Amino acid sequence: MLEALRIRDFRLLWFARLLSLLGSWLLVVAIPAYVLQLTGSLAATGLTLAAEFLPPVLLGPVAGVLADRWDRRKLMIATDVLRAIAVALLLLVRDPDDVWLVYLALVVESVGTVLFRPAAQAHTPVIVGTGPALTSANSLNAVTDGTARLVGAPLGGALLGIAGFGALVWIDLATYLVSALAIMMTVRSGAREERSAGRFFAQLREGLTFLRAERPAAWLLVVVTVFFAANASLSALLVPFGVRVLGGSVQTGLVMSALGAGFLIGAPLVRRLFDRTPPAYLLGGALVATGVAFVLLFLSRSPAAALPAAVLIGVFGSSALVTAQTALQRATPNAVLGRVSAVQFTGEAVATLLGAIAGPAIAQAASLDFAACLACAVTVLSGLMAVALLPKTRAVPTPV
């Protein structure tokens, strides 16, 4: 799994991503808690989530065109600086009348993230190629995500009480600036002459034309989007399930940590399997296993039974995500990879938003158990779709 770290530019990009992710996760709990402390309003607190989801839904395809049109290295540096400026606005929030600055900061920071993600995903194959090092790079990124989730949110919650909100903001701001500096130290820009050619909307159509012509890549995006919708529903149901059934917020936090631990296990595991197993079977099996593991979790009635199921969800869920990402990068020419990645991230954002709304709504109308079973069934369905719709051959590296 460490093969990609031998490449200097990837080491710098990976370090930059790790820092900025960790800084962001420090504020995942702190920002809603701070808004609730200032306003006492659950509605105002809930708007912090909406502010983060809006830019991915609206700007995803545009971000993809920019990632393919501009120098990706410079774009990532600029977005890190933009996100640092956005986070700095939080330092001005002192009373309830200032809460609008929180929403503005979250929207601007999210815009920066929307621009950064497709650029980083499209730039990675330029740095490491599309051979085994790409699987290594994606596995390391998955470990980075799992580590940030596992450590960042609880650490941020603890530091909020110890050091205060302002200290956390300064830490997050610093991580973005250090990330920008690390990316500045990389050598390869990935810029191509053809990237600057053509009109904006013509380039947008090129990405959609590729997906219409290359059905495997399009079906892969469909499968992943269905999975994200089901996963968002299950994630939204997890907190009330943990509080009502498992015993409270402490037990729910343990389950969340177990998910993160499983995520760290799954990423190295898929690194060993990807180049030996057709993505249709590897992705399909991982998604079906994720659905089954969620069933085991929601059938549990104690933390002792829930924690092993949560670890399995993390293992199979991270395996599915690494498989899907690597397969998409190998199937897509680098010249349009930014646009295709942006379509993926937009679908992910829309599916996550809809799933997070649908899960609790169905639970309210019927029951939590029914909503969980339905979402688990959709997760298994996404795995069966992968087996039925994706090629049964191993993914072959393509020239960058």
N, C-alpha and C positions, 0 to 999 in steps of 0.2 A: 504493500500500500504506500510505502514511502518513496517509490521510484520517482515520482514527479518532483519531489523535493530536491533531487539532484540538479534540477534546472533552476538556475539563479533567478530568472524573471518570474518563474512560477512561485518560488519561495517568497519573493517580495509581494506578489499579488495575493498569495494565500495569507501572509502575515497581515497585509492591509485589510483583507476581508475579515479575518479573525478579530482584529481590533475593533473595526467599525461595528461588526455584529454584536460583540460583547458590550460595547458602549450603548448600543440601541436597546439591548435586552435589559440593561440596568434600569432603563426608564419605563419598561413595559408595565411594571406594577406602580412605579413611583408617580408617573403622570396622572393616571386615573385617581390614585389615592390623594394626590395634591389637589386636584380639581374638586374632588368630593369634600376634602377638608375646607377648601375655600368657600364652596357654594352650598354644600349640604344637599345637592341635587343629583339624583340618580340619572335624570335625563341629560344634564350637563356632562356628567361623567361618561355616559354612553356615547355622546357625540365625539369623544376622543377617538373611538374606534371607527366611526363613520368618516372622520377626517382623514384617517390613514388609508381607508379603502377607496375613497373617491378617485384619487389620481391614477391608480392602476387600472381602474375600470375605464376611465375616460381617455387616458393618454398612452395606453400600452402599445397599440400599433404605431403611433407617432414615434415613440421611443425606439422602436425597432428600426424604423427608417433612418433615424439619426445615428443609431449605432452602426449601420451599414454605410452611411453617407460620410460620416466624420471620422477623424482619427480617434479610435476607441480609447487609446491610452490617455489622450488629452481630455476626452469626454469624461472618463472616470475621475481624473484629477479635478476637473471643474465641478462635477457633481459632489465630490467629497467636500470641497470648499463651500458649495451651496448649502449642503446639509449642516456644516459647522455654523454658518451664518444663521440658518433657520433655528438650530438648537439654542443659539445665543439669545434669541428673542424670549426664551423661557425665563431668562434671568430678570426680565422686566415685569414678570407677573407677580404682583404682591397682594392684590385683593380681588374680590369677585368681579369688579368692573374690568379687570385686566384679562379675564378668561378668554376673550376673543383672540388674544395673542397666542394662547395655547393652540387653538384650532388653526390659526394661520401658520404657526411654526410646524405643526404636524403635517399640514397640507404641503408646505414647501419642502419639508424633509422627505415626505413620501414621493414628491415629484423627482427629487434627486435620486431616490432609491429606484424608482421606475426607470430612469435613464441609465443608472449604473448597472442594473442586473443583466439586461440583454447584452450590453457592451462587454461585461466581464465574461458572460457565458460564451459569447462569440469569439472573444479574444483568447480564451484558454486553449482551444485547439491550435491557434497560431503559435502559441508558446511551446506546447508540449507535443504537438502532432495529434494524429487520430489513432495511434497504436495503443499498446498496453498502458503507456504513460497517461493517456487520457482517462482511462478507467481509474487509475491511481489518483489522478487529480480530482475527479468527481467524488471518489470515496473519501479523500481528505477533506473536501468541502463539506461532505455530509457529516463527517466527524466534527468539523468546525461548527456546523449548525447545531448538532446535538449538544456539544459542549457549551455553546452560548445559551441554549435553552435550559440546560441542566443547571448552569452556574449563574447566569446573568440575572434572571428574574428574582430568585430568592436572595441573591446577594444584594440586588438593588433595593429590595424590600427591607433588608436588614440595615443597609447603609442609610436609607431614608430616615430611620429613627435615630441613627447614631450621628451622622454627619449633616443631615438636612438635605432638602431638595436642591439648593444651589450647588452644593458640592457635586452631586450626581450630574447636574447639567454641565459643569466644567469638565468633568471626566469624559462625558460623551463628546463634548466639543473637541477635546484634545485628541480623542481616538480618531475622529474624522480628519483632523489636520495631520496626524502621524500617518494615517492611511494614505492621504494625498502625497505625502513626502516619499513613502515607500514606493508608490506607483511611479513617481517622478524618477526614481532610481532605476526603473526597468529600462531595457534597451529597445526591444521590439515594439513598434507602434501598431503593426497590423494594418497600416494604411495602404490602400490600393488606389491606383489611378481611376479605375472604373467606379469607385465608390463616390467620387465627386460628380460623375456624369449623370445626366438625366434629371428630369423634374421630380419634385417631391412626390406627387401623387402617382406618377409613373412608376417610381420605385416602390411605392406602397402596393401597387397592383402586381408588381413582379413577385413579391413575397406571397401574395394570395394565389397567383398563377402557379407558382411552384407547388403549393399545397394541393391545388386541384390536380396537377399533373402527377405528383408523387403521392399516391394514395397511402402507402405505408406510413409516411410521416404524418399525414392528415389523420389517419386512424389512431396513430399513437397519441396525438393531441386530444382526440375525442375520449380515448380510454382514460387518460390522465385527468381530464376535466371531470368526467363522471366520478372518478375516485375522489377528487378533491371535494366535490359536492357532498358525497356521503361522509367523508372524513370530517368535514366542517360540522355536519349535523351531529355526528357522534361526539366530537370535541365539545360542542355546545351543551350536549346532554351530560357530559362527564362530571361537571361541577355539581349540578343538582343531584345526580346519582351518588356522588361521593358524600355529599352532605346528608342526604336522606337515608341512604342505605349503609354506607361504610362507616359513618359515625361523625363526620364533621370536616372542617377545612384542613385540619392537620393530616387526616387520612387521605384527603384529596390531593394535598401537596406531595405526599409520598408516592401516590400513583403517578403524578406528573413527573416526578424524579425518575421513577421506574421506566416511564416512556423514554425519557432522555437517555437513560442507561442502555436501553435496548437499541436506541438509535446509534449509539457508539459501537455496539457489537455488530450491527447489521452491515454497516458501511465496509469494514474490512472483509467481511464474509463474501459480499457480492463481488469484490475485487477479484477473488479467486475463481469465481464461477462465470463471470461475464464472457470472457473470451472462449469458454468451452461450451456454453449453452446458448441456443437461439433465444433472442430476447422475448419472443412470443411465449415460450415456456417459462423462462425465468421471471418475466414480469407477471404473466398470468398466475403462476404458482404463488408468487409473493403476495399478489393482491387477494387471491382466494384465502391464503393463510392469514392475512391481515383481518379479513372479514370474520373468519372463524375465531381468531384470537379476541376480537371485539365481542363476539358472542360469549366467550368464556368470561370476559371481564364483566359484562352486564348480568351474567348469571351468578356471579360471585356475591356472597353476602358478608364477607369479612375482608379486611386488608390482606390477610394471609393468603387468601385465594386470588384476590385482585392483583397483587403485585407481580406474580409470575406471568399472568395474562398481559399485564401492561408491558412487561419486558418483551414478550413475544410480539406485541403490536409494534413496538419500536424497532425490533430486529427486522421483521418482514416489511414494515412500512418504509424504512430507510433503504432496504434492498430494492424495493419497487421504484423509489424515486431516483436512486443512482442509476438503475437499469434504464429507466425511461429517458433520463437526461443524456446519458452516454449514447444510447441508440439514436436519439434525435440529432446529436452533434455529428455522429458518423454518417447519418443519412442525408444531411443537409450541406450543400456547398457553402463554404465560409462566406462568400460574397452576399448571401441572403440569410445567414444564420442569425444575425441580429433581429431581422424582421420576424423570422419564424419563432425565435425565442420570445419575442415580445408578444406574439399571438398566444404562446403558451402561458406567459405570465398574466396576460389579460384574462384568458379563460380561467386560470387558477383564481384570480381575484373575484371574478363574477361568480364562479361556482362556490367559492368559500363564503361570499356574502349571502348568496341565496340559500346555501346549505345551513349556515348559521341561523338564518331566519326560519327556515322550514322545520328544522329539527325541534326546537322548542314549541313552535306553533302546533305541530302534529301531536307532540306530547301533551300540550294543553288541551287540545280537542279530544284526544283519545286517551293515551296513557304514555308514560315514559318508556315502559317496556315495549309497547307497540312501535313507538318512534325509533327506538334503538334497534329492534329486530328489522324494521324496514330499511334503515340505513345500512345495517350489516348485510342485508340481502343485496342492496345496490353495490356495496363493496365487492361482494363475491361476483356479482354480475359483471363488474368492470374487469375482473380477472378472466372470466370466461370470454368476454369480448376480445381481450388481448390475445388469447389462444386462437380464437376463431378468425380474427381480422389481420393479425400481423404475420409477416413472413416467418417461415419455420426454419430459415437458414441463419447461420451465425452472422453477426454484424461485422462487416469488413471495413477496415480503415480506408478512408478516402484521402486523396491529396489535399493539402491545405492551400 
